[in-house]
Amino acid sequence: MMIVLWLALGLIVSYGLLIWLFQDRLIYVPTTTFPEVAAGAQAVGAQRFSFRCADADQIAWLLPPAPQADRVLVIACIGNAGCAAMWLEDPAYLLPQLHGRLGAAILAVDYPGYGACPGRPSPEAILLQTRAAQAAALTHLGWDRSTVQFAVIGMSLGTGVASQHAVAEGINRLALISPYTSLLDMARLRQPWPFWHLLRHRFDNRASIATIAGRGACRVQIWHGDDDQIIPVAHSRQLAAAFAGVVAYREVAGAGHDDVIAVDLPCSLEELVQVCVGPLITGLDHANKR
């Protein structure tokens, strides 16, 4: 009996050690920027530019602004199993459509280990990357930060990236597509107690939205498909309920995880335009619109 107990304890400890040491490989699914994907992005008009971060040359993609457009910079934070150029390679995709509609500059950021970027991803490393990419884009455009209006878009894993970037950079315009409340809540769905407590990569949309809302006027828009099999729609419902005076929420009937915007692109695009350039809304204004 004691041998069985010791074996069980050994298995539990070993499993916990594996989760602690290799959880980044369970969370992040990097994708390389293949030549045909890069060519597609460039055909749409995106520019590939390099910048320094973490003592290494990193790569980001920029759709330059239209000649007469206002100084608006939209930072796009990608989801998993993808790379920034994949968001740009087809003119029918969201970012090229948004660029055509607004003429704003759009920065699509790869994380460490994604696309053509070296390094290993973590919330801290990714935040350094997004902030360095934003600064490099402003330099590339010749814009002074004080003259620019910013908005941040995140998809899936990238919603946590987007919200932490918005908090760090003082940005009050945020669009989240298929978000989670927090990665800790996602870990609770995937791992039994007590293993979820071992999570070190703690993106937290709930905490970030609370910070943004606490600053005053803002725009936070969330979209989620009611047939999402990866991140349950309950996560967005919880965020919308917790910040009823701040979050504008649209649940897309019949949409899954990846097609939530594509199912109703014209409507979603107009809502996204309002996030990027529409007037900021107070909590009371949001409550009156619901």
Beta strands, then each sheet from edge to edge (+ up, - down):
strand 1: 47-53
strand 2: 56-63
strand 3: 72-77
strand 4: 105-109
strand 5: 149-155
strand 6: 173-177
strand 7: 219-225
strand 8: 247-252
sheet 1: 1+ 2- 4+ 3+ 5+ 6+ 7+ 8+
end
